[in-house]
């Protein structure tokens, strides 16, 4: 492992009200093993490429509940439990190892009138994905629990912000008012049979048949969808691979420690009315992981497709903000 302390500066966007975006200094410590698996070793069906443990003295940094790639220059954005966007850039060394998160800003989300979200009940953002138009990232879509809703935000030079634009969802989702409601959101890529449709998954709302309930927001591909329930872990994030296959991250508690699984659902099985049951890609528990809630797929500087899995420390000193990186075998 090695530590890198990065002091960051990102100019406020023109027209953005002052004091809405704040620079944050983040210290990133490289993670060079995952359990007994060394760098470039195989863990489950994936290849471990390294990772980071992220720490900041600023108490606005933390609670990283969702993650998405927002630009071609390794730009990423998180959403937090306290209703903020955390934007930055993944930094890689010459050997292709992730070694830092730089240019980090924290910006409170706005409601549709451009005002700060009024109370914690409305701030609990849990998932985020990027919306593309003509191959370019133009907005992000965010899901919230407690005050359950979906909203879009503008994306300017890889940084999300501006007033929320509420997305219509079914009444049964709106009526959910718990921390087990909307947890995952992902937008299907062009290669998917449901291209352009948005998949919403609840963390622990029963569909009436013993599965996790969900919904597809597309035009042609719209309606209920379910995800097979596991007795230990619950879905906390989703992300599509470029070929349309779906990755689902699950998190739970096993033997008094966090447990994590990652599953892959075939593209053809992501459709209205389906009960999705994915192939297990990896399973882990113990000290190598934490409260894993964030998932994104991106392309590393060397052109390799990689999977990022992040943890939500709930703004607790005894939990960690981890960012683990894996690759699929060729």
Secondary structure, 3 states (H helix, E strand, C coil): CCEEEECCCCCCCCCCCCCCEEECCEEEEEECEECCEECCCEECCEEEEEEEEEECCCCCCCCEEEEEECCCCCEEEEEECCCEEEEEEEEECCCCCEEEEEEEEEEECECCCCCECCCHHHHCEEEEEEEEECCEEEEEEEEECCCCEEEEEEEECCEEEEEEEEECCCHHHHCCCCCCCEEEEEECCCCCCCCCCEEEEEEEEECCCCCEEEEEECCCCEEEEEECCCCCEEEEEEEECCCCCEEEEEEEEECCEEEEEEEEECHHHCCCCCEECCEEEEEEECCCCCCEEEEEEEECCCCCEEEEEEECCCCCCCCCEEEEEEEECC
